[in-house]
């Protein structure tokens, strides 16, 4: 069997020190620094904090700044690539928030103007521009998003799910990040000074970086560097502060080294996360001192020159690492005049030339989300990485929440053909959680934590889940809205640090990890109505050890102001609804019980034959009718006409005769309704009969057949729930 190795064949950059790879390279060589007072929006201070702001106006024709930055980097990366990408995996935290902030400040409530608010809209925008027909995934794990996205893309290529992936990260400066990090007292008014004895904090920045990744058996002629491996971990320590001992960071680095099939002695250079905050630098230093107890490789952080561009940072640093390998240019640790002796590190203080074969690049984010990449020179002889994998995800437990209540209340009503639309009181959502735990948590993190605990309890397992995968279409709307409202009410004088910490999309997943002490991969995906499917796909790709237990959670909250502005489906329904579902899964090679498989994910906008592709991928009409006793179809209200047409095409093309149910008629319109559908499918597949009240005809015996969940609209997805013998 040919071993797939993953090569960087194109790169694109836009940063505060340069537009394009060539200009950025020249800036690194010259030791250029990209900080200046913020000019994107007025601030009520005589001495604005320095930021890494990119010169020029990029928001045009209603397209937000983050989207435009991402497109600039992507066009450079794809310039010599020929055909477009099969898939896109992007790290983003802000999305169109900078535009949303302006709209909210001036009181504009026209939903059309908020169409690019979603974090996932950046990747979808690139998919339209490059006519990507396949999977589009947005990873939102705070400051490690860009590196985590490259990790997901790496495993997608290794698994043969794509041949060419556009991967990277993008974020722009906005009020939430500018005022938010300052409210935590994490910003250095003199500019970031990573590893310096007098460092006082970070410098918030913006930018975008994209990499074209291709899977080949041998290096192609245009290979710039090779992604040798990647590692993910979670501190499971605190929502914002890193583990002081650096254990989580060390786990990610060790996992990356193992995944790459190398030893630590092979590493020539470490591109540090190195933000310049006191605690973060100390935590990373302790991890590095344990990874390299003797001689350390060359190391530096570029954030003293580039600033910290959040989701873009890891991708930018991956491109810089590739430049280091291809051109022998090691960047300086700008801002460090006197290295802190407590750190035990001696960073490169001036740009130097050196032959570099292998780079370790670190990204450490809020919620303890850690990602490390190993990047090497293409063509070097290496032992193939073992392809042994746990092949399936099996159901151990499940739980859901809707407007009707918990799992039992929800399923009782649905199976009687009754609606579960609406919103559950917040106190009801968290009634089984300790008051001290949820005291500062708002709606979405309470929901995610309640779902995770309920699904694990339902499993009856004594072992704790090692990894957490969370899908959310809109993230913590309450925290975001409350942060901005407080900011505007005080004329941008005061910001809530608690709401800022809770506003990041991965904050709920961090709470779940902290509760269970889950130190494995912790991935949050956000792609509107297809977010849960993205999280399930990530869980299937990012495999660790056989027989481990993982949690896959999907949830979204209803918000009286924001939901109707950002989610077009909400306007179609007769009121607000929210909820979610959680699956406690086991990885195993040996068949046992119900198997969950994310089987299909393609872009309907760029693929007119998407339904034919779905039928083919599911094995054709004969297999579809033989394997499934029920189809649960998710048709978002905003795409009702398209979704119904696609469903008709599926039924016509497959000849499917068993019941087909649009589950959103029961759950209401919210992005993660498919997570509720997954729980419903599992409970039905565990029984024998579909009640007549639910399927609208006589009760149907599914005879041990599986259940297919399909998502329709802008994307078409399929998740199979099958008995192990099917």
N, C-alpha and C positions, 0 to 999 in steps of 0.2 A: 504494500500500500504506500502511495506517495505521501510523504510528510509535507503538509502545507506550512510554509514559512511566510511571514508577513513583512512586506517591504514598504517603506515610504517612497513613493514615486512622484510625489508632488507636494509642495508646501506653499502656504500663503500666510502673510502676517500684516497686521496693522497695530502699531503700539505707540505709546507716547514718545519713543525715541526713533521711530521710523515707519514709513509706509512702504511695505514690501520687504522681502527677505534681504535683498541687496542693501537697501538703505539701513535696515536694522543691523545687518552684519557690520557695516561701516561704523555705525554708532557704537556698537560693542567694542570694536577695535580702538575707537577714539576715546572710549570711556565716557560717552555722553550720558547726561542725566536728564530725565524728562519731566521734572516737577515744575509746577507753577500754580499761582492762585486760581481757584475755580472761576470759570467764566461762563459756564453753561446756564447758570441761573443765579440771580442775586441772592446774597446771603447777608444777614443783619449783623455783620461784624466788620470792624475796621481792618482786621488782619485775617482774611480768610485762610483756612487751612490749605496747605499745598496738596495738590492732587496730581495724578498722572493723566492729564487731559490731553486728548488728541486734537491737534489744531484742525480747524475746518468744520464746516456744517455738513452733516451727513443725513439729517432727517429731511427727506424730500417726498413729495406726493403722498403724504400721509403715512409713509413707511418709517417706523421708529428707528432711533439711532442704533440700537443693538443689531437690528436686522440688517441695516446698511453696512455696519462694520463687518458683520459675518459674511455678507455678500462680497465685499471687497477682498477679504482674505480667501474666500472660496474661489473666486474668479482667478486669482493668482495661482492657487494650488491646482486648479483644473485646466490651466491654460494650455498645457501640452499633453493633456490626458486623453484626448480623442473622445470616446464615448463617455456619457455621464455615469454617475455612480449607480450601483445596484441598490445601495442602502445608504442612509445617513444616520450617524449617531453624534449627537451634539450635547455638550455641557453648557447649561444656561441657568442663571439664577434670577435675573431681572426681567427678561423678556421685553415686553413693551411698557414696562412700568414707568419709565421716564415720561412717556406720553400720557399715561393714565394720571400721573401726578398733576400734570398741567390741566387736564380736563376737570379733575376733581376740584382743583384750586379755583378755577373760574366758574364752577358750578354747572358744567355742561353735562347733561344726562342723556345724550343721544347714543343709543347702543352701537350704531354704525361706526362711531368714532373710536370705540373700544375694541374693534375687531382684532387688533394685534396685541391686546393686553397679555394673552396667555404666554407663559414661559415656553410652552411647546410650539408657539407660532413661529419662532425663529427657524427651527429645523424644517417646519412645513413650508415656510417661505423659500428656503433654499431648495427644497424638493420640487417646488413649482418652477423655480428658475432653471434648474438643471434637469427637469423632466425625469426625476428619479421614480421608477415604477415600484420599487420594493419597500422594505421596512424603513420606517422613520422613527427613531427613538430619541427622546430628550432625557438626559440624566441631570438631576438637580440635587447635588450633594454638597452644596455650598462651595467652599474654596477648592475642593478636590474634583469638581464636576468635569473639567476638561480632561484630566488624567483618567478618571473613571470611564468617561465616554470612549477613550482610546482602548481601555481594557475591554469594554463590551464589544467594540469593533474587532479587536484582536480575536476574541473567542468566536465571534460570528464568522470570521474568515476561516479560522481553524476548523470550525464545524461544517464548513461548506455551505453555509446559509447565504453567502454572497461571494463574489469574486473581486469586487472593487467597492470600497466603502469610503465615503467622505466623513472624516471624524475630526472633532476639534472642540472649541469652546469660544463663547462670545459673551460679553457683558459691557454695558455702558454705565457711566456715572449717572446717579440719580439721587434725589433727596433722601430716599430710604437708606441707601448705603453711606452717603456722605454724613448725614446727621446720626445715623444709627451707630456706626463705628465710633464716632466721637462721643456719643452718649455712654459708651462702654469704657471711655478713656483709653482707647487703644490706638489713637492717632498721635504720631510724633509731629509737633508743630514745626520742627526743623527739617522734616523729611526722614524717611525710614533709614535706619542705620543698622542693618542686620549684623548680628554677632558682636557689635561694638559694646564696650563696657558702659558707655553712656546712652545706649539706645533707650527710646521711650515709647516706641510704637511703630505702627505701619503707616503707609501712605496709600490711600484708596485710589484706584486707577481704573482704566478701561482698556479694551482692546479686543482683538479676535485673532485666532490662529486656526488654520485648517491643514489637515494632512490627508493626502490621498493614500490609502492603504490597499495593497493588492496581495492576494495569496498566490504563491508560486512554489514549485518544487526547487527551482534554482533562481538566483538573483536575476531579474530582468535587466536589460541594458540601461534603463533609466533609474535604477535603484539608488537612492541617496543614503539610506540607512535601513536597518532592520529592527523591528520591534521584537525583541527576543522573548520578553515575558512581562508579566504584570502581577501585582499583588494588591489585595484590598483587605482592610480590617476596620474595626470600630473600637474606639476606646471604651465605650459603654461606661463613661465616667461622669460627664457633665454636658449640658446642652451647648455651652460656649467655651469652656476652659479645657485645655488639653490635659491628658493624664500627665502629671508632673514627672513621672519616671520614664515616659516615652515608650511604654510597653506596646501600645497599639501601633505606633509608628514603626517600631522594631518588627512587629508581626507582619506589617505590610511589606517592609523591605525584605524580610526573610522569605515571605511568600513569593515575591517577585523574583528573587534569586533562584529559588527552587523551580518556579514556573519556567524560567529561562534556561534551566539546565546548566548553570554555570556555578562558579564558587565566588566568594567575596573577593578573593585575590585577583580575579579577572577584571574587577572594576577599576578603571583608571581615573574617573572623575565623578563627583557627586554634585548634581544640580540641586541645591537645597531648597526646601520650602521657604525657610529664612525670611519671615515677615518683618522682623525687627521688634516684635513685642517681647517683653521680658520673659513671659512664661512659655511662649511658643518656641522661641529659640533654645531655651533651656531644655525643654522636653525633647526636641529633635536632637540636640547635642548629646543628651544622655543615651538616646537610642543609637546614634552613630558610634558612640564610644563603646557600646556593647557589641555592635555589629563588626566594628574594626578595633579590637582590643589592642592591637599592636600598631603597625604602620597604617596610616590612613592615606587614601588616594587624594588627589587634588580635589578641592571643593570650594564652592562659592554660591552665593545667592544673587540673583539678578534684580531682586525687588528694590534694592537701594537705588537702582537706575530706572527700572520700568514701573515701579510701584506694584501694588497687589490688585490685579484685575479680576479677582474673584473667580468665576467659572472659566474665564479665559486663561488664567494663570498657568494651569497645568499644561494646556495645549501649547501656549507660547513657549513654555520651558521645554516641551518636547521638541519643538522646532529648533530652539536654541541648542538643545543637546545634539540634534542631527547636524547642525552647523559645526558644532565643536568636533564631531567625528569626521565630517566630510572635509573640513578645512583646517583642522588642527588649531582652532581658535578657542581658548579657554577664557570665558568672561570674568571680569573682576567682580569682587564682592564690594561694590560701590557703597560708600558711606561708612565703612568700617575703618577707623583710624587706629584704634587700640582694641584688639580682640579681647573680649571678656575672658579672663583667666579661668573663671568658673566653668566655662563651656568646654575647655580642653580641645579647641579647634583652632587651626591656623589657616584661615581662608586665603585664597588668591586675592591679593590687594590691587594688582594691576593686570590688564589683559596680557596674556602670554600665549606663545605658540608652543604646542606640544602634540605629539602623536597620541591620539586618543582612540582606543579600540572599543571601549565599552563604558556606557554612562548609566548611572542610577539617578533617576529624577523623582523627587518627592513632592507630594501635595497633601496637605493636612487641613481638614476643613472643620467648620462648626459641627457640633454633634459628635465629634470624634471620628469623622469619616476620613479615613486615610487611604491614599492610593500611591503606589510606587510603580514606575516603569523602568524596564531595562532596555536600553537602545544600543545597538551595536553596529559595527562596520559590516556592510553586506559582503557576502562571499567568504567570510571566515569559516573555517571548518569547525563544526560543533556537533556534539552528539544530539541526535533527534530527541525532542522532548516527548516523554511517554504520552500516548494518546488514550491511555486507559481512563475510562470515565464511568461514573454511575449513570446508567442509561435512562432511568425513568424517575418521575416524581409520583409518589403514591400518597393518597389521602389518609391522614391520621385523624384529623379533626377539622371542623368548620364552624363558622358562626356568622351571623349577619345582624344588621340593625337597619330598620326603616322607620317611617313615620308611625307604624303600628306597634313598634317595640322591638324586643329581642328576637332571637332566632325562632323560638317556638311560636310566639305571637305572630310573627311575620309569615312563617310557613303555613300556619293554621289558616290565616286569612287568604293567602294566595291560593292554596289548594282548594279553598271553597269558592274560588272565583271572585274574591273581594279585593278591593284596592288597599294598598299599603302606603298610599301617597301621604305626604305631609312631613312635618318635622317633629321629632321627639323632644320634649323639654330637656335642657342640658343636664339637669339634676338626675333625670331618669337614665340618660346615657351613661353617667359615671356613678350610678348608685352603689355598685359593688367595689368601687375603688376607694382606697383610704383618702380621707379628706386632706391630709397633709400632702399627699402625692399630687392631687389635682388642684390644690389651692390656687396656683397661679396659671393653670392651664385653661385655655379657652376651648371652643367647641371641637375643632378638628383633632387636636392631640388627644382630647378625652375620648373621642370616638375611636381613633386608631388604637389607643391603649386598651380600651374596653373590648374591642374586637379581637385583638391579639391574645389577650388573656382568656377570653371565652373560647376561642378556637383551640388554644392549647389545653384548656380544661376539658374540652370535648374530646380531645385525643386520648386522654387518660395516660399520657406518657409522663414519666418521671423526669426524663432528661430535658434540659432546657434547649430551646432553639439556638443554633449557632449563628444563624444569619437572618437578616430581615430585608425584605423587598417590599416597597411601598409605592403604590400608584395613586396619584391624585391629579385630577384635571386642573384644579384651580389653587390648590395649596391653602394655607391658613388665611382666609379672607378677613376674618375678624381682626386678627393681629395687624394685618396690613392696613386695613381701613382705620383702626383705632390709632395706629402710629401716625398716619398722615393727618387725621382729624385733629389730634392733639397738637401736632406740629403747626398746622394752619391756624388753629384757635389762639396760639401763643405767638403768632407772627414769626414763626420759625425760630423761636427762642428756646423751646424746650421739646425734648423728644424722650419717649419711653424706652429705656434699655430692655425692659422685659418684653414689650411688644416687638421690638426689633429682633431679639433672639428668637421669638416665636414665629416671626413672619417668614422665615426661610422654609422652602417647601419640604426639606428633610427634617424639620424640627419634630414632627410626630414620630417619624421612624427612629429618631434619636431617643425619644422617650421610651419607645418599645424596647430598644436595645439596652438602655439603662435599667429598665425593670427586670429584664431577663438575664442581664449580664452577657448579652450576645456579642461576642468580639469578632465574629466573622464578617464577611461583606455586608455592608449596609447601603442599599441602593434605593434611591427615590427616583421614579420616572414620572414624567408629566407630559401627557399628550392629549389633553381634552378627553373626549369620549372613549379613547383607546388607551388610557393610562394604565388601567389594571392589566390589560393584555401585554403592555410593554413590560410591566414589572414581572409578570409570569414568564415572559420570554427571557428577560435578564436572569431570572432564577434558574431557568433551564440551561443557560449558556455558562454562567459563572459557577461552575461546579467545583466543589472542594473534595470532600471525602465521602465514600459510600456510607450509607446508613446514618448520615447526619440528619438532623431535624432542622427545617427552615420554616419561616413564616412568610406568607405572601398576603399582603393586605391592600385593599383598595377602598378609599373613602373620600367623600367630599362633603363640605358643609354648605348649607343655604345661608345667604346673607341678604338682608332686606334691601340694601342699596346696591351692592356690587353684583350679585348673581344675575339680575336682569340686564345689567349693562354688559357683562363679559360673556355670558352663556346664552346664545340665541335660542336654545331649546327651552329654556325656562319660560320664555315669553309665549310659547305655544301651549303650555299647560295651564290649568286653572288655579294654580297656586304653587308655592315653593315646596320642594321635597328635597330630602337629603338622606344620607346613610352610607352603607358600605358592607363589605364582606371580608372575611379572613379565612385563609386555608393554612392549616398546620400540616406540612408535607414531610415525607421521608424520601431521601434518595436511596434507591436500591437497584441492584441488577436482577434480583430474583423477583418474579411477579408475585404480588401480594395485594389483593383488594383492588380498589379503584385507582386508576392511573389518570393523571391530568397531563395533557399535552397541548402546548400552544403550537398549532399546526400550520397556521397561515397568517400572513400579515403583509398586505400589499396596498399600494397607493392607487385608489380608484380614479383620482383626477388625471393621472398620467398613464392609465392602463385601461383602455376601453374594453378589453377582453378579460377584465379581472374576475368576473364570475365564472367564465370558462376555465381560468387558471385555478380558481378555488375548487371547482368540481374535479379537475384533473389531479390536483394535489391531494385531495381527499380519497383518491383511488377510483374515481369514476362512479357512474350511477349505480352499478351493481353493488359495489362495496358500501356506498352511502346508504342504500336501502337495506343492506344486510347488517350493517354495524350499528345503525342509530334507530332508536325507537321514538325519539322526540328531537325536534329542533327548537331551541330558544333563540329568537331573533331580536337583536337590539337595534331599534331604529330611532336615532336621536331626532327629536322634534324638529330641529332646524334643517334636517336633511330628509324630511318625511317623504317627499316626492321621489327623490333619488333612491332612498332606502327601500321603499315599496317596489320600485321598478327593479332594483337589484334582487329583491326577494322573489319576485315573479320569475326573473330570469333563472334563478337558482332552482326553483321548483320545476320550471319547464325543462331545464337542462338535465336535472338529476332524476326527474320523475318521482320525486319523494312523495310517498303516500301517507306517512304517519303524521301525527299532529305537529303543527307549527304554531308557536305562541310568541307574540310580541310582548316580551316581559316588561317593557317600560310602561305598558298600560296598567300594570299592577304597582310598579315601584315608583312611578313618577319620573320626571325628567331631571336627572343629575348625572354628572360625568362618570361616576364609578358604579352605576347601576349594574354593570356587567359582573361586578364582584358579588352582588346579591344573587344574580342569575347563576353564578358558579356554585354557590352554596345550595341554591334550590336544585340545581342539576345533580349535585352529589347526593342530596337526601332522596331525590326521586330514584336515582340509579341504585341506591342502597336498598330500595324496596322492589316491588314487582309491578305495581299498578299506578297508572296516572288517573286520578279521580276525574269523573265526568264533569264536575263543576269547573275544573281547571281547563280541561281540553275542549269543552264545549260540545261534547258528544258522549256516547257511552264510554264507560271506563275502559282504558286501554292497558292490556298486559304487555309490558315491553320485553318480556321473555329474556331477560338478562342482557338486552342490548344496551348500548351506550347512549349518551346524549351529546348533541352537538350544539355549541353556543356560537352563533355567528354575529359579528358586529358589522353594520352596514353604514353607508354614507360616504364621507370623503375617503375613508379607508375601509377595507374589508378584512376582517379578521376571523379566525376560527380557533376555538378551544374545544378539545375532545375530552369527555369524561367517559372512560371505558373500563369495564371489568377486566381484570388481568387475563382472563381466558379469551377475551374478544379480540 
